């Protein structure tokens, strides 16, 4: 096999995490925490199409895949900005 003709593709994997999420739920209570998670998830998912990302898994954060590493980096910046607002 001629390995010199093989092409490589760089993709970006991104993990988000809400620090101390268990403590946050305890402090807010179940109902308020559920509202917060809903808003968090909406903001995070709204950015995916803009940066051509795909959701792979979700816990207290997200595991995301991007076709381009630059899109992953741009998503990360936009994600932080979206959560700060």
C-alpha positions as CSV (number, residue, x, y, z in Angstrom):
1,X,0.0,0.0,0.0
2,X,1.2,3.5,-0.8
3,X,0.9,5.3,2.5
4,X,2.1,8.6,1.1
5,X,-1.3,9.2,-0.5
6,X,-3.3,8.9,2.7
7,X,-4.9,12.1,3.8
8,X,-5.3,13.1,7.4
9,X,-8.0,15.2,8.9
10,X,-7.7,17.2,12.1
11,X,-10.9,17.4,14.2
12,X,-11.6,19.1,17.4
13,X,-12.9,17.5,20.6
14,X,-14.2,19.8,23.3
15,X,-15.4,19.0,26.8
16,X,-17.3,21.5,28.9
17,X,-17.8,21.2,32.6
18,X,-19.8,23.1,35.2
19,X,-17.5,23.3,38.2
20,X,-19.2,22.2,41.5
21,X,-22.4,21.4,39.7
22,X,-23.6,19.2,42.6
23,X,-23.1,22.0,45.1
24,X,-24.8,24.4,42.8
25,X,-27.9,22.1,42.6
26,X,-27.9,21.8,46.4
27,X,-27.7,25.6,46.8
28,X,-30.4,26.4,44.2
29,X,-32.8,23.6,44.8
30,X,-34.1,21.2,42.2
31,X,-36.6,23.5,40.5
32,X,-34.2,26.4,40.1
33,X,-31.4,24.2,39.1
34,X,-33.5,22.5,36.4
35,X,-34.3,26.0,35.0
36,X,-30.6,26.9,35.0
37,X,-29.6,23.6,33.3
38,X,-32.3,24.2,30.6
39,X,-31.0,27.7,29.9
40,X,-27.3,26.5,30.0
41,X,-28.1,23.6,27.5
42,X,-30.0,25.9,25.2
43,X,-27.1,28.4,25.0
44,X,-24.6,25.7,24.5
45,X,-26.6,23.9,21.8
46,X,-27.5,27.1,20.0
47,X,-23.8,27.7,19.3
48,X,-23.2,24.3,17.8
49,X,-24.7,25.1,14.4
50,X,-22.8,28.4,14.2
51,X,-19.5,26.6,14.7
52,X,-20.4,23.3,12.9
53,X,-20.2,21.2,16.0
54,X,-22.0,18.0,17.0
55,X,-23.1,16.9,20.5
56,X,-21.6,13.5,21.4
57,X,-22.7,13.3,25.0
58,X,-24.0,15.4,27.9
59,X,-23.6,15.2,31.7
60,X,-23.1,18.3,33.7
61,X,-21.3,19.6,30.6
62,X,-20.9,18.5,27.0
63,X,-18.7,16.3,24.9
64,X,-18.6,18.0,21.4
65,X,-17.0,17.1,18.1
66,X,-16.0,19.7,15.5
67,X,-14.8,19.1,11.9
68,X,-12.2,21.8,12.4
69,X,-10.0,22.6,15.4
70,X,-10.4,26.3,14.8
71,X,-14.2,25.9,15.1
72,X,-13.8,24.2,18.4
73,X,-11.6,27.0,19.7
74,X,-14.1,29.6,18.5
75,X,-17.0,27.7,20.0
76,X,-15.2,27.6,23.4
77,X,-14.7,31.4,23.4
78,X,-18.4,32.0,22.4
79,X,-19.6,29.5,25.0
80,X,-17.8,31.3,27.8
81,X,-19.2,34.6,26.5
82,X,-22.7,33.2,26.3
83,X,-22.6,31.9,29.9
84,X,-21.2,35.2,31.2
85,X,-24.2,37.1,29.8
